[in-house]
Amino acid sequence: MILIPLIRGLKFENKRCCTMSAKATVSRKGYLCVILAAVMWAISGTSGKYLFQHGLTPYDVVQLRLTISTPILAIALAIKNPQLLKIEKSDIFYFAILGIVGMGMVQFTYFYAISKIKVAAAILLEYLAPVFIALYSVIVAGERLSGPTVIALCGAFLGCYLVVGGYDLNLLSMNKLGILGGLAAAASFAWYSIHGERGMRRYHPWTVFFYALVFATILWNVLHPPLASFQKNCTPFMWTLIVYIAIFGTLLPFGLYFEGINLIRSTRASITATLEPISAGILSFVFLGEKLALPQIAGGLLVIGSIVLLQLAKEEDHAIPALIRAQRGE
């Protein structure tokens, strides 16, 4: 099973964290995890488009990806590290909120947004999430963002704006409910990043991810008729794509994103995740022959430059979840 080698490589993370610098320098491994997640999300998007064109709705695909991926991850964790499945009963409500308000709702609100407004506009609105996370960190958590982080945040958002063609979008003339859906997607994305980081101060990122996935799956089998998507008339090739999305568009990228938060925190992880629309644009150019305008190319370079800046800054952060757990000896 493809997840088992990955979990094997991460299960000893706490021991390695004990060897982290006393100065708590942000790990580059965390950036790599999020970059891989962003690329996987971009690749799985192409598979999703094919399924949409052949009779499945976005709501079907979300229900399928979550309902298939949850038992796969449960089996993988049970085989390789059953300890990761253990949580305190008092924390069930925390995981329910993380899965429902965060992971479950970000998919619902995003797909609702693209049903009402242009996909480019929905992407642009969703990637306001890093801005929301930064505002939360400063206003609510009382943290101070470093200069490189602020520059990278502005550069990443401007890059996304150019890549999706935001200069050609007239948001004020678009469906208001669609705009609200896009903003809700950004808020949900920000929520599960921030709320997930808080949980990782006590639990391994794969534990946090698994239980968020469980409650997101429950949500989508309530919002959508339970298991209704499994009754759709799908060809063997479509089922292959569905399983592919469940593993490479859900399990691995979300797991890697949570691992990234665990090592570099939610603000840096969300900024790095803006590589997703850039990756999608590059893949469309290479494999679908879609043209990239000069502003889009400039936007892509701006996002990449912002991510590089974050890594070159070599910042120190004593609130990294992996470091906090390591200091507790967990």
N, C-alpha and C positions, 0 to 999 in steps of 0.2 A: 504494500500500500504506500502510495507516494507521500502521505503525511507522516508516516512513521520515521523515516530518516530525518525529516525536518524537526520533529518533536524530540528525537534522540539528540539532535544537535543543540536544542534549546533547553533541555531538561536540567542541564548542569549549569545553567546561566548564573544562578545565585552564587555558586562557588567562584565562578570567574569574576563576578561583580565584586567579590571581596578583594580582588587584586587591582581594582580600579584605582586610579591615582587619588591620593588623599585630597588633591585639589579639585576632584570631581570634574575633570575635563569631559566635555560632551563626546560620547563615542561616535566614531564615523560609521560603525556597524549599524547604528540606528537609522542613519540616512540611507544606507544601502537597502535596508529592509523596506523603507517607505518607497524608495525609487522602484524597487521590484514590484511592490504592490500597485503602484500607479501604472506601470507598464502592463501588468496583468489585467487590471481593470479596463485599460484601453483596448487590449486585444479581445477580451471577452465581449466588449461592446459590439464588435463586428458580428459575432455569433448571435447576439441578441437581435440585431437588426434583421438577420436572416429569418429568425423565428417569428418576428413580428410580421414579416412579409409572407409568411406561410401559415397564418391562421391563429397564432397565439397572441394574446394581449400582453402588454407589459405587466399587468397584474398576475397573469398566469405564470409568467417567467419568474417573477419574484417569489411567488408561492412555491414553485417547483425548486428553485435554487436553494431556498431556505429549508424546505422540508426534506430534501435529499441530503444536504450538507450536514445537517444536525446529527443524524444517526452515524454518519461516516466519522465525524469528529469524535463522537462519544465512544465508538469502537476503538479508534486509534489511541485515544487517551487511556482507555481502560486497559489496552494491551501494553502500552509502553510506560505509562506513569499514572496509575490509578489515584495517586495522591492529589493529582491536579483536579480531580472531580469532587474533592471534599471542600465544602464550605460551611460556615456557621449558619444555623437556622435564622439567626437574627439578621443575616445579610441577604436573605431571599428578596426582601422588598427592594433593596438597593439594585440587585440584578434585574428585577422586574422593570424598574424605572429605566435602567440602562438599555435593556432590550426593546422595550415598548416605545418610550419617548425618544430614544436615540436611534439604535440600529433599525428597528422596525419602521419608525415614522419617516426616517430620511429617505427610504426607498419609496414609500407611499407618496410623500409630498413631492418628491422629484418627478415621479411618473405622472402625478396629477398636474404638475406644472407644465410638462412637455405635452400634455393633452390639451392644454389651453393656450400656450404660447410657443414660440420657436424654440427648438432644442438649444440653439446657441444662447438664447436669453436665459433659459433654465440653467445651463452650465455656469454662465456668468454670475447669476444670482446665488447658486449653490456655493460657488467658490468665494463668496463673502465670508464663509465660515472662518478662515484664518483671521480676518479682521475682528469677528465676534469673539474669537478665542483670546486675541490680544487685548481687546477691551475688557473682557472678563478678568484677565490676569492683572491688569493695571487697576481697574476700578473696584472690583470685588475682592480679589486675592491680595491686592496691595503690593504687587510685584513691580519691578522696574525692568523694562525691556532695554536690552543693550542697543547701541547704535547700529551694529550690523544686522540685528534682528529686525529693527524698524525699517531699515533700507531694503532688506530682503522681502519683507512683508509688502511694502509699496511696489517693489519691482515685480514680485510674483503676481499681484493683482493686476497691475498695468499690463503685464505680459499676457495674462489670461484674457483681458479686455481686447487686446489686439488679435490674439489667436482666434477667438470666436467671432471676430468681426463686430465687436461692440459698437464701433463707430458708425455702423450701418443700422443699428437697432434703435427704434424709437420706443423705449420702454413705456413712456407715458401714454402712448396710444394703444398699448396692448391690453389684453383681458386682465382686469384687476385681480380676479381670483387666481389667475395663472401667476401673476407677480407675487401675490401673497403665498402661493404654493412654493415658489422658488425661494422666497425669504424663509419660509418654514423649513425647507430642505437645508438651507444654510444653518439655521438655528439648531436643527436636529443633528447635523454633522458636527457642529461645534459642541453640542451637549454630550454626545457619546465620546468625543475626544477628551473633553474635560472630565466628565464623570468617570470615564474608563481609567484615566490617569489616576484619579483618586483611589479607585479600587486596587490598582496595581501597587499601591503602597503597602498593601496587605497580602495580595494574591498574585500568583504568577500570571503573566499576560494571557496565556492560553486558557487559564481558568476563567478569567474575566470575559474573554471572547466567547468561550463555550456557553456560558450561562446567558450572556447577552443574545447569542444566537438562538438558544432555546426559547426565550421569551419573545423574540422577534418572530419565530416560527409560529408560536401560539397565536400571536397577534394576526398574522397573515392568514391563518386558518379560521379566524373569526371574521375579519373584514371581508375575506373572499370565502365562498362556500367551502367547507372543509374538504380538502383533497380533490376539489372539483377539477383542477388543472390536470390531474393524472388521468382523467377520463377523456381528454381531448384526443382527437385522431392524429397521432404523430407518426411519422415515418421512422424507421431505424436510424436514419441519418439525423433527424431532428432530436431523437433521444440521445444520440451521441453528443450533439451540441449542448443539450440540456445538462447532461452529466459533466461535460467540460466546463460549463459555466458554474455549476455547483462547486467544482473543485478549484478551477483556475480563475474563476471570477468571484468566488465567495470565500471558500475556506482558506486558501493560501494567501490571497491579497489582504483580507481582513485580519487574518492572523499575523501577517507580516506588519501590517499597519499598527496593530496593537503592540507588537514587539518593538516597533519604532518608537511609539509613545513611551514605552517602558524605558527606553535608552536615551531619548533626546527630548522627551516631553511633548505635550500636545501642540504648543505654538509652532515649534520647529517642524514637527511632523506634518501639520496641516499645510504649512507653507510648501514643504517638499512635495506634498501630494498634488499640488497644482501642476505637476508634471503630467498628470493624466490627460487633460485635453491636448497638451502639446504632443504627447505620445500618440494619441488618436489621430491627430493631424498628420504626423509623419507617416504613420502606418497607412493612412488613406492615400497619401502621396505616392508611397512606394508600391503598394499592392493594388490600389483602386484607380490610380492614375489621376486623382483629384489634384488640381493645381493649388499652390499656396501663393497668395499675394505677398508682396513685399512687407506690408505691415504685419502679416501673420508670421513671417519668418523672423522679423525683428522681435515680435512678442515672444516667440519660442526661445530666442537667444537671451531675451531679458529674464525669462523664468529660469533657464538653465544657469545664467550668471548669478541670479539671486540664490539659488541652491548652493552653488560653488562658494559664494561669499559666506554663507552660514557655516560651511565646513572649514573654510580657511580661517575663520574667526577664532577657532579653538577656545570657545567660551567655557567657563566653569559654572556649574549649576549643582548646588547641594540638595535640590528638591527632586532630582531624578528618581523615579520610583524604584528602579533596580538597585540604586545605591542605598536608598532608605531601607529596603528589605535586607540588603547585605549587612548594613550596620546593626540591624536587629538580630542578625545571625539566622534569618529565616531562609 
